[in-house]
Amino acid sequence: MSRPVFRFAPSPNGYLHLGHAYSALLNARMAAESGGRLLLRIEDTDESRSRPEFITAIFEDLAWLGLSWEEPVRVQSQHLADYHVNLMRLWNMGAIYPCFCSRKEALVHALPIRDPDGQPHYGGACRDLPRHVAEALIARGDIHGWRVGMNRLGDPQAAVWGDAMIAKLQVGSSYHIAVVTDDALQGVTDVVRGKDIEPATPLHMLLQRLLRLPAPRYLHHDLVRDADGRKLSKSIASASLRQLRAEGATPDDIRRRLGLA
């Protein structure tokens, strides 16, 4: 019987905070208790925000917490060809289409429906472009992303996302196609992540079914919040692990604070 495979997959667009620590420690605990394996993956395809110093800090912070993981670490920006293969598979089956709209143009064509992230559904301006026209635009070098043709797929749970953008080629790749591809290639059996990602799970499971990839077991844990009840976030400058360490916190302090002593 194969061993369970867990993964912690942070994005290097800032320093890790207590919310990341909770997810990493919980994955490590569940892997240890089940006799499983723990992987670390760096999800760095957002070129506008990812920084090498944040990748270095991820390794340092996790090692300081006492965690270890299997090598080599998968770095998404080094595997864009894998995501392209699956995008072409999806296009050839008619499940996705290239979208050439800018963000502003997409808003002009938006529908009066919002996805779980609060963004309006795309109106489908590029949905019915003939393939030869789309191919000519791609060959010309026009900037484009790839959207799911949700109206063709009949999945009411995933449909809450509308024609979701699953890849933005101008920034390498977006979260959805990359995470589904990586989980399959790495043999991940258990995805343990925060409840903020839970709404995306039906979309990921749809992509897995279309690509005939194995679906992991999903567990979405509670989020770590600040004194005001806000989810910890890099965007609101939540205290980082590096900051807490500089203030004298120990790994045991962090574990106790998170209820994982």
N, C-alpha and C positions, 0 to 999 in steps of 0.2 A: 504494500500500500504506500502510495507516494505521500510525502510530508506536505502539510499545508504551507503555503507561501504568502507571506504578508509583505506589504511595502509601505514605506513612508516617502512621500513624493512632494517635497516643498518646491516653491518657485523662488529663485534667487533675485527677488525684486525688493529686498529689504532684509533686516535682521530678524531672526526667529524670536517669537515672544512666547508667553506661557501657553497660549492656545496650541502653538506648534509643539511645544514640549509635551503637552498632554497627549496629543495624537501620536507622537513618536513613542512615548513611553507606553501607551496603551497597546500599540502595535507590537512593541517588543515583548510586553508581558504576555499577550495572547499567543505570540509565536513561541515563547518559551514554555508556556503551560500546555501547548498542544504538540510540543516536539517539532515545531515547524521552523521555517527559515524566515529571516528578515532581510529585505532588500531596501536599499536607498536609491531613489531615482531623482535626478535633478530636472525639473520641468522648466527649461530656460528658453522656450521658443518665442517668448515676447522680447524681441531684441531691443525694444525701446526702453525696457525697464530692468532687464537682467544685467547684473554686474559681476565680474569675476571675483571681486572682493566679498560679495555676498555668498558665493559658492564656497569660498575658503572658510567663511564664518560658519556656514552650515556644518561643515565637517568638524570645526573646532567646538561649536556649541554642543553638538550631539556627543562627541567624545567626552566633553566635560561632564555631561549628564551620566556618563558611564555606559553609553550604548555602543554596540558594535554591529556590523552589517557585512553582508557578503560583497566581495569584490569580483569583477569590476563594477563600479557604479555606472548605471546607464544615464547618459547625459543627452537629453532629447535633441539638442541642436546638432548632434553628431549623427542623427539617424533620420533626417528628413526624407531620405529616399524610401524608407519603410512606409512612411505615411502617404507618400505619393502613390505607391503601389496600391494601397487600399482605396485612395481617392479615385484612381482610375477604374478599379473594380466597381465601385459604387456608381460612377458615371456610366460605365458600359451597361449596367443593369437598369439605368434610368432612375436611380434613387436620389441622385444629387444633380445639381447644375451649377455652372460657373456664373457668378454674379459680378458685374462690372460697375455697379453703382458705388459712388462714394458714400460716405456716411451721411452727408447732407442729402444726396439724392435718395438714399434709402428712406430717410425720414419723410421726404416729399411723397413717397409712394406707400407710406406706412398705413396699416389698418388700425381701426379704433379698438384694438385688442392688445393686451400687454402680456409678456411672458413672465415667468416667475422672478426674473431679475428686474422687472418693471420696465423693460424695453418694449416699444411697440412692435407688433408683428410686421414683417416685411410684406409688402403688397404684391410681390411677384413680377416686377417689371422685366426681369431677365429670365423668368421661369420657362417661357416658351420660345426662347431664341432657337432657331434651327441649329443643329449641331455644327454644320459647316460654317455658319456665321460665327458661332462661339469659338470654333477652332481657329478661324482666321484672326479673330481678335486676340486670342492667346498667342498665336504665332507672331503677331505684330508687337507683342510685349505689353499689351494693356494690363494694368493692374486689376486683379480679380481675386475673389475668394470663392468658396464652395458652400452652397446651401443645400439643405435637405429639401426635396420636393415633397413636403409632408402630405399634401392633399392626395398624393398618389399611393400612399403607404398604408392608410387605414389603421393607424395606431392612436387611439384616443388619448392614452396617457402621455405619449411623447408629443402629441399635437399641441399641448399647451405652450410649446416653444415656437410654434409656427415654423416657417422655413428657416430653421436655425443655421447660423453660419458655423460650420465645423472646421474650416481651415481658412486662414488669411495668409495668402502666400507672401504678401509684402512684409510680413513679420515672421515668416518661417512656417508656422502652423499654429492653429488654435488648440485649445485644451481638449476638445471632444474627440477628434480623430486620433490625436496623439495618445491620449490616455487609454483608449480602447485598444489601439494597436499594441502599445507597450505591455498592457496587462496580459494580452494573449501571448506575445512573444516571450515574456518573462515567466509564463506559467503561474501568474498570480491566482490564488484560489480564494483569498479573503481580502476584500477591500474594506478597511476600517477608516472612516473619515468623518468630518464634522457634518452636523445636520444642515449647515448652509449649502452643502453640495448635494443633499438628498434630492432636490427637485430635478437635478440633471440625470439622475439614475435611469429613468425611463428612456431618455434619449440615448444613453450609452447602451442600454439593453437592446434598443432598436438597431443600433449600428452593429452590435454583436450578432444579432439574428441575421441581418442582411449579409454580413461578411462570413457567417457560419463560424464564428469564434466562440470559444467556451465562455460562459458567463460566470464570473466569480460570485461568491456569497457577499452580500453587502450588509454592513453594519454602520449606522450613522450615530455617532456619539453626541452627547450634549456639548454645547459650546462653553468655553471659559469666558466669563464676562467681567467687566470692571465694576466699580462701586456704583456707577450710574446705570448698570444693566446693559451696557453696550457690549457687543461682541468685540473681543480684542482684535485689533487690526493694525497693519502697518500704516494705513491711510490716516488713522487718528493718533498716530505716534504712541501706541501702547508700549509700555516699558519692555525693552528687549531683554533677552537672556544675558546678553553681554553687559547691559546696564545693571541688571540685578546682581550679576557676578561681581562687577566693579564696586557695588555697594556692600559687598560682603556675604551675599547669599551663597550657600553651598548646594551641591546637587541634592543632598538629603532635604534641605529646606524646600527646594522646588518640588520634590516628590510629596512631601507632607502637605504643602500648600495646595497641591492638585489632588490630594486624596489617594495617591499612588505609592505611599511609603511601603 
